[in-house]
């Protein structure tokens, strides 16, 4: 297929994408909080879910569906409400299921498989309307319209963004998990890590619901 990304196009986009992914934001904050509260494998699993959720936004942007969502106040508001309530639900669940105060290590925490956390991260990113708008605003800046196939170029750019996000979010989840596992060896600290992570999710959900 024509209109493959050129090397300068790829390099410029990758540099911008890495900087944006590393900048503090809701997604990497969620990955950081899950890693700190649950450990390395759960942190990496949630991070990979968040990263691969970008594939949904890539598809929407490439097909033009995202533009329709952004143009429809009803659709955008509905997606925002669903996303905000989902984040609040995740936070409440984390707070309710916090490991008992005084637990000596993470092994006493409720069993939540990496697969479950992967799905939660995937959904949390995929239904976030703010990310839909970001992809609609960011990807077209690197499309060379003179070469045609704008949708195909946006799809390639989205795949590049997803790939670098997988690496960065995976690293954040692993690093935060390593620190969290050490901290959780202190009696009672694990419960506070769980509650802090839950509180972050609730705040992010409320912020999304209150945003315009």
N, C-alpha and C positions, 0 to 999 in steps of 0.2 A: 504493500500500500504506500502511496506517495505521502509526502509531508511528514516524514520522520523528523524528530527533533534534530536540529543541527547541534554541533558541539558547543558553540558559543551560547546558543539558546539553552541547552541543557545545563551548562556550567553556571550561567547567570541565575537560572531558576533554582538550582540546587543550593547555591550559596544563600539566596534569599529564604528558601524553605527551611534550611537548617537554623538560621537565625530566628525565624519566627517560631519554630518548634521549641527552641531552647528558651525563648522569652517566657517569663512567668505567665501562666494562664490557667483557666479552669481544668483543662485536660491533664497537663503535667502535674497540677496541684492534686488532682484526684489520684493519679498514679503514685505520686509521692506519699500521700496519706495512706493508701492501701498497703504499699510496701512497708511503711513504718509500722503499721498496725498488725500486719499479717505475716510478713516475712518475704523472702526472696521469690520463691516460686509463685505465690499469689500476686505479688507486685508485678512480676514479669507478665503473668497471665492477663491481669487486668490491663496492663500497658499495651500488650499486643492486641487486645480487644479494642481498646480506644483507637489504636493506630489503624487497624483494619476497617474500623468504622468509616474511615476516610474514603474507602472504596465506594460506599453508598453515595457520598457527596460528589465524588468524581463522576459516577454514572449520571446523577441528576444534572450536574453541570454540563456534561457532554451532550446529553439529550435535550437540554433546554428545559427540563422539568423544574429545576431549581428556580429558574426565572419566573415560571408560572406561580410557584409557591410564594416567592417574594412579592409578586405583584398582587396576590390575593390576600387581603387583610384577614379574612376568615380562616383560610388555610394556614397562614403563618401564625395567627393567634392560637389556633387549635394545636399546632405542633409545639408551640412554645409552652402551652399549658401541660400537654402530655409530657414533654421533656422535663419541665420543672417539677411536676408531681412525681415523676419517676426518680429524679435525684433525691427528692425529699424522702421518698419511700426507702431508697437505699440507705440514706443516713439514719432513719429511724430504726431500720433493721439492724444496722451496725451498733447503734446505741443499746437497743434491747438485748442483743445477743453478745454484748461485751463479756469477755471472760471474767470470772469471779475475781473481785478484789483480793489480792494476796496470792493469786496464782503465780507460781515460780517461773513458769515458762510458757511459750506459745502452744505447747502441746495440749494445754487444758482449754484452749479456745474452741468454740463450736466448729465442727468440721464443715468447711466450705471448700469444695474442690477447686483446683485451678481452672477446670473447665467451666464451672459455674461463674467464677469471677471473670473469665474471658468473655462469656456471653453478656454479663452485666456491663463490662467495659464497651463491648461492641454496640450494645443498645444505647448506652449513655451518649456515645458519640454520634451514632447514626440518626438519632431523633432530635439532635440539638439544632434548632433553626439558625442559631448564630453561626454555626459552622457552615451551614448551607449558604448563608450570605457571604461568608468569608471566601469560600471557593468561587462563588460567582464574581466576586470583586478581584480576587488574586490571580486565578488562572488565566483569564483573558489578557492580562498585562504582558504575558510571555508568549502569546499566540502571534505568529507571523501570518497576518491575513493575506498577504500577497502570495503565499504559497498554497492557500486553499486548505480545505479539510479542517476547518477550525475545531469541529467537534472531536475529530481524531487527535489533533494536537492537544486539546484539553484533556483527553483521556490519558495520553502519555504523560502529561505533566502531573496529573493526579496520581498515576502509578508511581512516579518518581517521588512525589510528596509522601505517599503511603510508605514506600520502602525506607526512606530516611527516618520517618516517624517510628517505624517498627524498631529500628536500631536505637534511636534516642530514648523512646519510651521504655524499651526493654532494659536499657542501661540504667535509666532512672529507677525503674521498679526493682532491679537487682541491687543497686547501691542503697536505696532506701530500705530495702528488705534486710540487707546485711546489718545496717545500723539498728533497725527496729528489733532484729533478733537479739542483738546484744543488749539493748535497753530493756527488752521484755524479760530478761533474766532477773531483773530487780522485782521483788514482790510488789504487787499492786500496780506497777507501771503499765503492764500490758492492758489492763482494763481502761486506763486513761488514754492509752494510744487508740484503742478501739473507739472510745467515746469521742475523742478528738477527730478521728477520721469521719465518724458519723456526723459530727457537728459541721465539718467542712462540706460534706455532701448536702446537708440541709441548707446551709447558707448559700451554696451555689444554686440550689433549686429555687430558693426564695428570690435570689437575685435575678434568675432567669424569668421567673413569673412577674417580677416587678419591672423588668426592662421594657422599653418601648421599641 
